[in-house]
Amino acid sequence: MAPGKKEKAEMSAFERKRLENIAANQAILKDLSTSAEKIMPKPVAKPKAATTTRKRTTPAKREEPRPTRTSSRIAGFEADSETAKRKAEVEYEFAKEQAKAKKLRVSGDLNYNDMVVEGKKWNKDDNFLSGIMRGAQPNVRTFTEDDIQETTDEGLKALREKMSGLQLYEGYEPNQIKITPERIYSLGFHPSPGKPLIFAGDKIGNMGIFDASQAGPEVKAEDNGDDEEEPDTPEPAITALKLHSRTISSFVFPADGNHLYSGSYDSSVRKFDLQKGVAVEVFAPASLDEDLPISSIAIPPTDQNLLYFSTLEGSFGRHDMRTPSDTEVWQLTEKKIGGFSLHPLHPHLVATASLDRMLKIWDLRSIKGKGDARIPALMGEHESRLSVSHASWSAGGHVATASYDDTIKIHSFPSAGSFKVGHDLDSDAMEPTSIIKHNNQTGRWVTILKPQWQERPSDGIQKFVIGNMNRFVDVFSSDGEQLAQLSGEGITAVPAVAQFHPTQDWVAGGTASGKLCLWM
């Protein structure tokens, strides 16, 4: 060996595994971008318009780090001395500031390397509490095969048999698909009809991506070709990205399928480019100190430059993504808005659900009032006995809500397209056409149950999914008939966050331990 030169150290097993995980994540992202390019035509290039960049009037100052907590006894201070008291107060205030700083969102755009989660193996045995749910009876069915066989309506029976025939994904068991490290709050399917890609957002801002077309452990074991040793059970490939600093509450895929929008309690909305692996901040309050926790987002198909959002503070906003300063926020209630939706065909109609026990229908074509009293025109409202968690429009004009009074209500507005500006919906029109008894007592450890319609069902039948506290996912039709109660071996927690694929009969469910259940 030449003097002055050292032999390169052999790479450790941990470092080799870390590099393999990074390569696998990058390969999945590349595959996502390839799929998006194949599915959706590339848009025609347009001349770049002048953009306005939001600037802070006062640049943020970085504070000098302060000393950590030290021992007063070693420093020679008496326990009750004024010096010791002042020292304790300073340390207390510093601890509060540090806790507050951890909750602040990360401003600006994020590249793939900024978001990728390295050095963290999401063990399927991580210690997550599922809690004790009032009234829940794990694995006790409320809809059985007898209900299907006793159905006298042939059309309904055929639909029930079809939806109940969905099978739990066989590639991996649910306990193996740990798609996020913390509790799942939101799910989204890529709109591709040929490849099941599921996106999950969790409590601390992580986004997990799972490709259900990947080969499972049995297939990989057969391809191993090593008969002498028992092959290790391979884990599913999951892309892990740190997209936000707090809970990801909502996902939206625009029509092109090349991007994914995410809303978060950290007061921001990001646009994630599947091809470039870049997350651009498309909305956030001008000040980093302003807290506007976003509970839900929507983008109307008629104008994909407009972003609508609701907040945990009871406000509802509209933002033009072409102009950063073009944002209007209306205070609709003093209570939390848990969720809202736009009518898929008539997006000027908005349904909101809030902690004040109200379902409300608004018309965005008419904005009334002045100053802080300026809000969209209220068309009608319906009050439940307890808080309403979510309001979801179907393309057929149905609004499904879930309430803590243990009901799912379906309100029907088949002539919504003909509503004139200023149209009022009286109490009779706002009465639910179907009321379904349903245990919605999620408690502290399970994400709130929310009904989600299939956006563009290929069979033309309007249906929605919602989690079931007995560890199932329920499927209902627009007239309140139950179509299926999806289950399977290996489901050990409530798949509380349920989501339909926009067109295919694929259903995903997410649990409090970050696990994914998938029926196809």
N, C-alpha and C positions, 0 to 999 in steps of 0.2 A: 504494500500500500504506500503511495507517495506520501512523504512527510507533509503535515499540515492539513491533510484531508481525512475526513471521517466517513466511515461506511454508513450509508443511509439506513436509518432504523426501520425495522420491519413494521408495517402498518398493523395496528392492533385490531382485534376482532370488533370492538365497539366502533372504531373509526370506519372500518370497512362497512359495517352494517349501516352506520349513519349516512355514508355516501351512497349506499344502495337505496336507502329510503328516499334521499333527495332525488336520485335518478329516476326512481319509480314515480314520484310525484310529478316531476317534469314531463315524464312520458305520458302520464294521464292527461295533464293539461294540454300537451301537444295533440293527443288523440281527441280531446274535447274540441279543440280549434279545428281539427281536420273534419270532425263530424259536423260542426256548425257550417263549415264552408260547403260541404256536400249537400246539406239539407236546404240551406237558404242561399238564394242568389246574392251575389255581391252588389251593393248599391252603386249606382252611377256616381262617379266622383263629381262633387260640386265645388265651385270656387269658395275658398274660405272667407267667411264673413268676419268683420272686425269684432273682436270680443273684448268684454270689459273684465278686468281682473279685480277681484275684491282685495282691498288693501287695508291693513290696520292703520288707524291714524297714529297710534303710538306703538312702536315696536315692543314686543314682549321682552322683558328683562329677565335674564337668568339669575336667580338668587344664588349667592355663595352658599356652599354646603355648611351646615352648622354641625357642631360636635354632637356625637351620639351620647346617649345617657351614660353618665359616669357615677361612681360611688361617692356620696357625700362623706361617708365615714373615712374612706381612704384619703379624700381631699382635706380632711381635718375640720369639716364643718359640723357644728353642733346640730342635733336633730331639729330643735325648735328655733334656730337662729333665723334672722331675716334673710341672710345670704342663701341658706338652704331653701327657704320658701320661694325666693325669687328664682332660684335655679330650677325648682320643681315646676313652677309656672311656665318658664321658658320651654322646658322639655315637653310639657303638656301641649302647649300651643303648637310647637313644632310637629308633634305627633298628629295633631288634627290637620295641619296643613298637608302633611305627607299623605294622609288618608284621602283628603279631598283631591290631591293631585292624581292619585291612582284612578279616580273616576273620570278625569277629564278625557275627552276624545283626542285622538291623534289627528291633527289637521293636515290637509294636503293629500296628494296622491300617494298610493302605495304600489311599489313594484312587487313582483313575485317573491324576490329574495327578502323583502321587508315583511311579508306576510307568512311565509312558510314556517311551520312549527317544527323545530329541530330538537333532537335530544329528548323528546317526550314520547314515550311509548304508551299508548292508550290501552291499558290492560283491561280486559273484560271483567276482571275481578276487583276493579277500583271500588273503594268504599263509598257508595252513594246510598242515601236513605230513600226508601220508597214511601215511608210514612204509613200511618194508620188511617185509612180512608173511611169516613163514616158511611155505613150502609153498603160498602163494597163487599162482594162475595166472589173472590177470585175463581175464575173458570166455571162459574154457575151461569148457564145460558138463560137468556130471556127470549130467545128465538131459536127454534129447533127444527129438525127435519120434519117433524110432525106438522108444524105450521105450514111448511111448503106443500106436503102431500095433501093436506086438508083444504088447500086453496081451490075454490070452485071456479074462479075466473081463469080461463085457460091462458090468456095473455099474461096475467100477473104471475101465474104459476111458472110459465116458461121463463119470465124475467127473473123470478126468484131462483130458479134452478141454475140459470146462467150466472148470476152474481154470486150465488153460494158455491158455485163450482170453482171460484178462484182459489188457487193453491198457494201456500206459503213458499216463498223462494227457496229452492233446494240447494243453491250453490254453497251457502253457509248458513249455520244456525243463527237466529237473532242475537244470541249472546256473543257471537263472534264478530258481528258487524257493529263495532263501536265507532260510529261515524263522527261523534264529537266527544270531547273529554267531559263536558258538563251537561246539565239538563237541556234537552232539545226544546226550543221555543217556536221554531218555524221550519217548514219543509217546502221544497219546491221541486217539481219535475221539469227537466228540460223538455221543450215541446216536441222533440224528435219522436215520430211514431215508430221508429225502427230500433231505437236503442234506449233502454231504461237508465237514465242518469238522474240520480237523486242528490239534491243539495239540502243540507241541514245547517241551521244556525242555533247556537247554544247561548247559555246564560251569560257568558263572559266575552262574547264577541268572536268566537271561533266559527269558521265555516268548514264543514266536511263535505267531500264529494265522493260518491260511491257509484261505480259502474257495475250494474247488475248483469252485464253480459260477460264479465270475466269468468274464467273457469274456476270451479270450486275445488276443494281439497281432494275429492275423490278422483276427479279427472287428472289433477296434477300428480297425484300419487301413482296412477296408472302409467302416466308418461315418464315417471322417474326412471324406470328400467333397472332399479337396484333391488334385487330380491334378497340380498344378504342382510341388509339392515332395515329396520323399521323406519320409513321416512318421517321426518317431522311434519306435523300438520301445518301447512302454510296459512298465514293470515291473509285476509282480504286486503287488496291494495286500496287505500283510502287517502285522498289528497287532503291535507290539513293546512288551512290558511287562517291567519289572524287578521280578520277583516275590520273588526270594530273593537272598541275598548269596553263596551258594555253589551247587554243583551241584543241579539239580532231578532227583531220582532216580526219581520215581514220580508218576503221575497216577491219579486215580479219579473217575469220574462217578457220582454217586448216581442213583437211579431217576428223580427228577423232571427231570433234565437242565438244571436252572436254575443249578447250581453245579458247580464243579470243585475237587477237593482236590489239593494238591500237597505232596509231601514232599521235604525237601532235606537236604544235608549240613550246612547251617547250623543243624541241630537243631530246625527248626520245621516245622509243617504249617499251610498256609493254605487257607482256603475262599474261592474267588473267585466272586463273584456276577456272573453274566453280564448281568443286567439293570441292576444299579447300578454295575458297574465298581469294586467295592470288594473288597479281599482282607483277610479277617479272620483273625487268628492264632488257630487253634483249639487248638494245642498247642505248647508249648516248655518246656524246663526252667525251674524257678523262678529260677535264677541265670543271668545273661547270660554268666558265666564257665564254666558247665558245658557241656561238649562232648558231644553225643549225635547224631552224624551218622546221619541216617535213610537206610537203603538201600532201603526199600520200605514201602508203606502199603496198607491194605485196609479196606473198610467192609462189614460183612455186610448182605445185603439184608433179613435178618430184623429187624435193629435198627440203623437208620441214625444212631443217636446214639453208637454205639461206633466207636472208631477203633483199629485195630491197626497196629503198626509194628515193623520190625526195624532194627537198627543195625549199623554197621561195627565195633562193639565186641563183637558176639556176643550182644547182649541182644534181647529181644522184649517188647513192651509192649502194654497195653490201656488206653485212655483214654476216659472218659465225657465227651463234649463238652458235656453239660449242667452238669457240675460240674468246674470247672478243677482242683480239688485231687484229683479221683478218678482217679488214675493208678497202675497197678501195672506194674513192670518186672521181668522174670525174666531171669536170666543163664543162657542155654541152652548157651553154649559160650564158650571163651576166644578163639575165632577169629572172623573177620568172617562175618556172615550176608549173603551176596550178594543173596538174594531169598527170598521166601516167598509163599504164597498160601493162602487159605481155600477149602475145598470149596464151590462155588457153591450147592449144595443143602443141605449139612450143615456150616455154617460153624464148628462146634465142632472140626472136623478141620483141622489146620494142617500144611502141608508146608514144611520149611525146608531151604535149601541153604547150605552153609558151606565156608569155606576149609580146614576139617579133613577134607575129602573125603567128607563125610557128607550123605546125604539122611535126614531124620528126620520121622516122623509123630507129631504130638502131639494129645492130647485135652484141650480147654479145659474140659470138664465136670468134670474132676478136677484140682485143684491140690494138689500134695503137698509136704511138707517144711515147714521153719520157717526164718525169717530169710532169709539170703542163699541158702539151699539150697531155698527154696520155688520150685517150677517146675510147669508142667503135666505131666500123666502122659505119659510116652514110650511110644508104642504099638509102634514098630518103627523100624529103621534099616537103611540099606544103604550100604556103603562103596565108593567108586570109587578108581581108582588115583591120580588127582590131584583137585584141588579141584573142587567142584561150584558152578556159577555161579548157578543159579536152579532153583526147583521150582515148577511151574505146574499147578494142578488144573483138570481139565475138568469140565463138568457131568455127564459120563458116568462119572466116578470114576477117570479116568486122571491120573497125575502124570508130566509130561514134565520131564526135567532135561537140562542141557547141562554137560559137564565138560571140563576141560583135558586129559583123556585122549583127546580127539578122538572122543567119542561123544555121541549123544543117546540117552537111555534112557527107555523108557515103562514105568511100573509101573501095573498095573491092579487096581483095588479096586471091582468092580462092585456088591458088597454092602455098600459103606461105610455106607449108611443104616441098616443093621441092626446095626452095631457097638454092643455094650453098653459101658457105662462100665467101664473096666479091661480092655477087650479087648486082647489081645496079638497082634501080627503077627510070626510066627516068620520065620526066615531064608528059608524057601521062599516065604512070602507076599510078602516084600519083594524077591524076585528080579524083575528086569525081564522083561516079556513080549516086548519088542522092543528090540534094540540097533542103532542106526544109526551107521555110520561117517560122521563129519562133522568137517571141519577147523575147530577152535575156537581156533586160535592167533592171537588178535587182536593180540598185542604191545602196545606202549605207546601207539600213536596211534589205535587203533580201539576203540570202545566194546565191552565184553564182549557176546558173543552170548547171547541169552536166548530160549527158546521161549515163545510167547504164544498161548494157545488163543482161538478165536472163542467169545465168551461164550454167545450164544444163537443158534446158526446157524439161519437160516430154513429150510434144507433138512434140518435134524435130524442132519446128519453132523458128528461131532466132528473138528475139524482145527486145526492150529496152524501158525504161521509162525516162521521164524528166518532171520537174515541169513546170507549165504554169502560167504566170503572172496574168491571169484572175481567179486564184484560182481553177485550175484543175491540174490533172496529165495526161499528154499525153502518149499514147502508140503507138509505131511505129514498123514496120517490117523492115527487113534488106534491102528491096528494096525501102524504103522510104514511104510506104503506111501507113496512119494513121489507127490504129486499134480501138482506143477508146479514149475518153476524160472523165476521171473518175471524178465524182462530188458527191455531197450529201448535205443534210441539215446540217446546223450548222458549215460549213467551213467558217470562217471569216477572214482568212489570206492565203497567198500564201504557199502551200505545196511545197516549193522550193527544198528541199532535198528529192529526190524520189529514191526508192530502190525496186527491184524485189526480191522475194524469189528465191533461187538458182534453185528449181525444180517446185514448185507449183505456180499457178497463183494467188499469193498474192502480193499486192503492198502496200507499206507504203510511207507516205509523212510527212515531218517535217517542222514546221513553225518557224518564227522568234520569236514567243512567247513561244517556247518550247512545243507546242501542237503536237499531233500525229493524223494523218488521216490514216485509214487502210481499204483497200478494199479486199474482199475475195469472 
